[in-house]
Amino acid sequence: QLQLVESGGGLTQPGGSLRLSCSASGFTLDYYGIGWFRQAPGKEREEISCISSSGDTTNYADSVKGRFTISRDNAKNTVYLQMNSLKPEDTAVYYCGARYYCSGPVGYWGQGTQVTVSS
């Protein structure tokens, strides 16, 4: 069974940090660009970051630029999203998605992990 699994979400205070992980089972992530998306209550899902299959290219939404860092460890078949200086508006369910290239359609989705930023 091919699937992505996110982990690392939780509750943190404003200004805090979390690191999300996106791991794959049943297939290797080596050939896929991986995007991180989030969906807040009542809002559409938005893409916030993507990393190319090689890891050479990364991009970020303006809302997270300078605070979040995407990286990958193909040996561990895992992609990470380091989130620093978290704000209440970062509260959302975070998903990872695998696609052949960062601007392409997502072929595989994870089930999501909840991130809540609140004092």
N, C-alpha and C positions, 0 to 999 in steps of 0.2 A: 504494500500500500504506500502510495506516494503522499507524503504530507510534510507540512512545515509546522513547527511548534515554537511559539513565542514563550518567553519566560522573563522574569525579572521585574515585572510590574509590582505596584504596591502603593502605599500611602507615604507621602513625604511632605515636609513643610516647605513653604516658599523659600527659594534659595538653595534647596537641597539638590541631591543628585541621585540618579538611578541609572543602571545599565541594563538595557534590554538585550536579550539574545534571541536569535532566530536560527533554529537548528532544523536540519532536514533528515528525514528517514525515507528509505526506499529509493533515493536518488542522490546524486552528488550535485552540490551547488556550484561546482567549478565553472560550469558553462553558462551560468545564469547571472544576469544583473538582478540585484535584490533591492527592492524598495521598501521603505517604512512609510506606513500610512497611519492616519489616526482619524477617529470619528468621535466627536463630542455629541452629547445628547441634543437632539433637534437640529443637528448640522450634517452636512454631507461629508462623506469620507474625503480626506485630502491627503495628497502625497507630501511628505515632508523631507524625504531624503532618498537618494538612490546611489548605489555603488555598482560600477561595472564588474563584469566577471573577473577581470584581471585585478581589479582594485585600483587601477590607475586613475579612474575618473570618478569623482563624487560630485553630487549636487545637493543643494539644500533650499528649502523654502525660506523666504525672507523672515518668516516668523520664528525660525529656529536657528538661523545662521549665526555663527559665533558662540552658540550655546550647546549645540548638539554636534556630535562627531560620529560618523558611520565608519565602520571598518569591517574587515573580514579575515577569517583564518580558514583558508580552504582545507588545511590539514585536519581541522576539527569540524569541517563542514558546517560552519557557524558564521553568522553575520551579527555584528553588535551595533547597538546605538547607545552611545554614552550621552546622557542628558544631564547637563549642569545648569545651575542658576534657574531652576524650575520655577514656573509661575502658575498661579491658579488656572490661567487660561490654557495651560498645557494638559489639563485634566481631560482624559479621553480614553477610549479603547484603542490600543495600538496594535496594528497588524503588520506582518511582513508579507511580501508578495514576490514571487519569482517570475522573471521574464527573460527573454533572450537578450534584450537590450533595454536600457533605462527608459526609453520613450515608448517602448512597445507594450502590448497588452499583457496583463498578468495572467499567467497560466496556472499558478498554484498560490493559494492563500493559506495563511495560518488561521487559527481560531480566535486569536486576539488575546491581549493581556491588558488588564485595567491599570491605568496610572491615575492616581488622585493626588493633587497638590492642594493642600489645605492646612491652615493653622488651627 
